[in-house]
Amino acid sequence: MNQAKIDLHIGELILRDVPYALRHRIAVAVEQELARLLSEQDLSPSIIQDGHIPQIDLGTLQIAADARADTIGAQIARGVCGNLTNKQEK
Protein backbone atom coordinates (compact mmCIF):
# COMPACT_ATOMS: atom_id res chain seq x y z
CA MET A 1 0.00 0.00 0.00
CA ASN A 2 1.38 3.41 -0.98
CA GLN A 3 1.11 5.74 2.01
CA ALA A 4 0.54 9.39 1.13
CA LYS A 5 0.52 12.07 3.78
CA ILE A 6 -3.05 13.20 4.30
CA ASP A 7 -3.75 16.57 5.86
CA LEU A 8 -7.44 16.58 6.64
CA HIS A 9 -9.10 19.68 8.05
CA ILE A 10 -12.71 19.53 9.16
CA GLY A 11 -13.89 23.11 9.35
CA GLU A 12 -17.32 22.32 10.70
CA LEU A 13 -19.09 19.18 11.77
CA ILE A 14 -22.81 19.81 12.16
CA LEU A 15 -24.50 17.45 14.62
CA ARG A 16 -28.20 18.14 14.83
CA ASP A 17 -30.31 16.54 17.55
CA VAL A 18 -27.22 15.29 19.39
CA PRO A 19 -26.88 16.08 23.11
CA TYR A 20 -24.33 18.85 23.60
CA ALA A 21 -22.41 16.78 26.16
CA LEU A 22 -21.63 14.13 23.50
CA ARG A 23 -20.40 16.45 20.75
CA HIS A 24 -16.73 16.58 21.75
CA ARG A 25 -16.53 12.81 22.23
CA ILE A 26 -18.20 12.25 18.86
CA ALA A 27 -15.74 14.62 17.15
CA VAL A 28 -12.79 12.75 18.71
CA ALA A 29 -14.27 9.42 17.57
CA VAL A 30 -14.69 10.79 14.03
CA GLU A 31 -11.03 11.85 13.95
CA GLN A 32 -9.78 8.51 15.25
CA GLU A 33 -11.89 6.40 12.91
CA LEU A 34 -11.07 8.58 9.89
CA ALA A 35 -7.36 8.25 10.65
CA ARG A 36 -7.73 4.48 10.86
CA LEU A 37 -9.83 4.15 7.70
CA LEU A 38 -7.70 6.49 5.60
CA SER A 39 -4.49 4.73 6.66
CA GLU A 40 -5.96 1.49 5.25
CA GLN A 41 -7.06 2.94 1.90
CA ASP A 42 -5.19 3.66 -1.30
CA LEU A 43 -6.58 7.00 -2.40
CA SER A 44 -6.69 7.75 -6.09
CA PRO A 45 -4.11 10.14 -7.54
CA SER A 46 -6.90 12.63 -8.37
CA ILE A 47 -7.87 12.91 -4.68
CA ILE A 48 -4.24 13.20 -3.62
CA GLN A 49 -3.37 15.82 -6.28
CA ASP A 50 -6.55 17.89 -6.37
CA GLY A 51 -7.29 17.20 -2.76
CA HIS A 52 -9.59 20.07 -1.93
CA ILE A 53 -13.14 18.96 -1.30
CA PRO A 54 -15.09 21.98 -0.07
CA GLN A 55 -18.01 20.06 1.40
CA ILE A 56 -19.14 16.53 2.09
CA ASP A 57 -22.82 16.16 2.84
CA LEU A 58 -23.68 12.83 4.39
CA GLY A 59 -27.35 13.67 4.51
CA THR A 60 -29.27 12.14 7.39
CA LEU A 61 -27.72 9.24 9.24
CA GLN A 62 -29.93 6.83 11.12
CA ILE A 63 -28.44 6.51 14.59
CA ALA A 64 -29.87 4.36 17.36
CA ALA A 65 -31.24 6.36 20.28
CA ASP A 66 -28.91 4.56 22.71
CA ALA A 67 -25.80 4.78 20.48
CA ARG A 68 -22.56 5.67 22.22
CA ALA A 69 -20.41 8.60 21.12
CA ASP A 70 -17.70 6.34 19.66
CA THR A 71 -20.29 4.42 17.64
CA ILE A 72 -21.78 7.64 16.26
CA GLY A 73 -18.32 9.00 15.40
CA ALA A 74 -17.35 5.78 13.63
CA GLN A 75 -20.58 5.86 11.61
CA ILE A 76 -19.88 9.45 10.53
CA ALA A 77 -16.28 8.57 9.60
CA ARG A 78 -17.41 5.61 7.48
CA GLY A 79 -19.82 7.94 5.68
CA VAL A 80 -17.04 10.42 4.95
CA CYS A 81 -14.74 7.67 3.70
CA GLY A 82 -17.50 6.24 1.55
CA ASN A 83 -18.09 9.68 0.09
CA LEU A 84 -14.38 10.04 -0.72
CA THR A 85 -14.42 6.63 -2.39
CA ASN A 86 -17.43 7.65 -4.50
CA LYS A 87 -15.66 10.86 -5.53
CA GLN A 88 -12.65 8.80 -6.66
CA GLU A 89 -14.81 6.75 -9.02
CA LYS A 90 -16.43 9.75 -10.73
Residue pairs with C-beta under 8 A, 6 or more apart in sequence:
1 40
1 42
2 42
3 39
4 43
4 48
6 38
6 43
8 34
8 38
10 30
10 31
13 27
13 30
13 76
15 23
15 26
18 26
18 72
22 69
22 72
25 69
25 70
25 73
26 69
26 72
26 73
26 76
27 73
28 73
29 69
29 70
29 71
29 72
29 73
29 74
29 76
29 77
30 73
30 74
30 76
30 77
30 80
31 73
32 73
32 77
33 73
33 74
33 76
33 77
33 78
34 77
34 80
34 81
37 77
37 78
37 81
38 81
41 81
41 85
43 84
43 88
44 88
46 88
47 84
47 87
47 88
53 84
53 87
56 80
56 83
56 84
58 76
58 79
58 80
58 83
61 75
61 76
61 79
63 71
63 72
63 75
64 71
67 75
